[in-house]
Amino acid sequence: MSGTASALSNLRLLETMKQRANIDELTGLYNRRFLEDYGRKLIAIARRKESPVGVIMMDLDHFKEFNDRYGHAVGDAALKRFAETAAANMRSTDVIGRLGGEEFCCLLSYTALEQAERVAERIRQQVEKTVVEIPGSFERTTVSIGVASTDPFGYDIYTLMRLADKAVYDAKRQGRNRVVTALPPEERLRLVSG
């Protein structure tokens, strides 16, 4: 009897350790390792079903300066608040995680590009309205967001994440606090020449 109890206890401990290995301690969101593993599986299923997947990459604006000005405890509170706000503006079937620092990623199953753009814009607007308490005052944060989708870029999670990340940097170059969609090369060329 005690052997069975010990085995069950060990299984629970192993499951807890697996869960902790996939969760970012600060925000309670999934971590990079989980997102990449889940993303590969999500893409494989989507390819078989010929269904779209949207990827949203997000980076808090001016976060280093925010941390330097208010300290890491307030910075951590801002990251937690952002995580709560972003997660609250997604479907329960979507997955959000923290890649590291102030970078986050959302994986949206059965989501075409236009739908992913709407989710990204909703998150951006809610983050802009959200306040973070700092000693004696409140501060607002903003986020730059990049969006990519399997249509037109195909079924490769790393390509989608890279393209959405590049779109984040385009958003930052364009003034921050905005959503930018990754465009295929022919669309970029048309925009530049047209």
N, C-alpha and C positions, 0 to 999 in steps of 0.2 A: 504494500500500500504506500509506504513512504517513498519507494522507488518511482511509482507513478506520479506522485505529487511533485517529486523533484524534477522529473522529466517535463511535466507541465509547466513548472516554474521556469525551467530553462528555456522552453519554447516561448513563453511569454516574454522573457528577457531578450531572447533573440529577436522576436518581432518588434519589441520596443527599440532595440538597437538599430534594426533595419529602418524603422520609421525615422529615428533621429538622424540617420545617415542621409536621408532624403529631404530633411526640413532645415531651412535656415532658422537658426535659433532666435535671431533678433526679431524678424518679421512674422515668423510662423508660416511663411510661404515655402513652396518647394525650392530646392537649390538647383544649381546648374546641372549637376550630374543627373538628377531626376528628370529635369526638363529635356535634356538631350536624349536620354533613354526613352522617355515617354514620347517625345517628338518623332523618333525613328519608328516606333510602333504605330503612332497615329498616322504617319505618312504611309506606312505599308498598308494599313487598313483603307485609308482614303484612296490610294492608288487602285486597289482591288475593286472598290465600290465606285470609282470614278467620281468621288465627291471632293469638294474644295476644302482646303485648310487655310486659315488666315494666321499670320504671325504678326504680333505687335511687339516692337521693342520700345522701351521707354527709359529716359534718362532725366533725372531731376536737374533742373536748371540751376546753375551757380551753386551747386551743393558744397563744393570745397570752401568757397567763401562763407557760406552759411555756417558750416562746421567751424571754420576759423573764428568767426565772429561770436558765435554763441556757445561753442564747446561741443564735445562729442555726445554728451548726455542729451542735449537739445537736438542735435543732429540725429541721434538714434530715435528720439521721439518723432521727428519729422519723417523718418523712414517708415516707422510703424504706422503713422497716420496715413502716409501715402499708400502703403500696402492695403490698409483697411478700405480706403476710398476706392482704389482701383478694383479690388476684389468685389466690392459691393456693386460695381457697375458692369459686371460680367454675368453670364449665365453660370449656373452651378455646374454645368457640364464642361465649361472651359477651364483651362489650367493656367495659373499665374505663378511665376517664381522669380526669385531674386538671383541674378547672375553674379552679383558681387557689387560692392560699393553702392552706388546709387543707380545701378542698371537693373532693369526688370524686363521680363518677357512674358507674353501671353500667347498661348496656343489655342486656337479656336477651331474646333471640328465643325464640319458641315457649314463652313462660313466662306462665302465668296468675298472678293476684294471690297466691293461697296459696303457690304455688311461689316466687315472688319474696320473699314474707315469710320463708319458710324459709331462703332464701339469705342474706337480710339478717340474720336472727338468727344464722346460723352465722358470718357475718363478725363480727358484734358480739361473740359469745362468744370467738372466736379473738383478736380485737384486745385484749380485756380480759385475756387470758392472756399476751399478748406483752409482753416487756420491752425497754426501750430502754436501752442502756448510756450512763451519764453518768459524768463523772469521779468515780471512787471509789465508785460505786454503780450501782443500776439503778432505773428508773422505769417505771411502767405508764401506758398511755394508754387512754382509752375513746373511743367514737364514738357520736354520735347519728345515727340513720338514718331516712329517710323513704322510703316505698314507694308507687308508683302503678302502674296497669296500664291497658291499652287497654279492658279491661272493668272498670269501667263508664264510663270517661271518654272513650273514642273514640280515633281514630287521628290525633293531633296531637302531635308530639314536644315542642313548646314547652309545650303545656298539661300534658303528663305531667311534664316536668321542673319546671315551676312548682309543680304540686300536690305532687310528691315533696319539693321544697325547702320548701314550707310545712309539710309533715309533719315535716321535720327540726326546724324551729323549734318545732313542737308538742312534739317529743321533748325539746328543750332546756328548754322551760317546765315539762315534767312531771318534770324532775329529771336529764336527760341519761342517757347509757349505756343507751339503749333504742331499740326499733324502733317507729315509729308509721306506720300505714297511712292514706293519704289516703282520705277517705270522701266519697261524693256528698252534696249538701246534704240530701236526704231522710233519709239515715242519720245525719248529724250532728244533725238536728232530733229524730229518734227517740231518740238517746242522751241529748240534753239534756233532753227532756221525759219520757223513760221512766225 
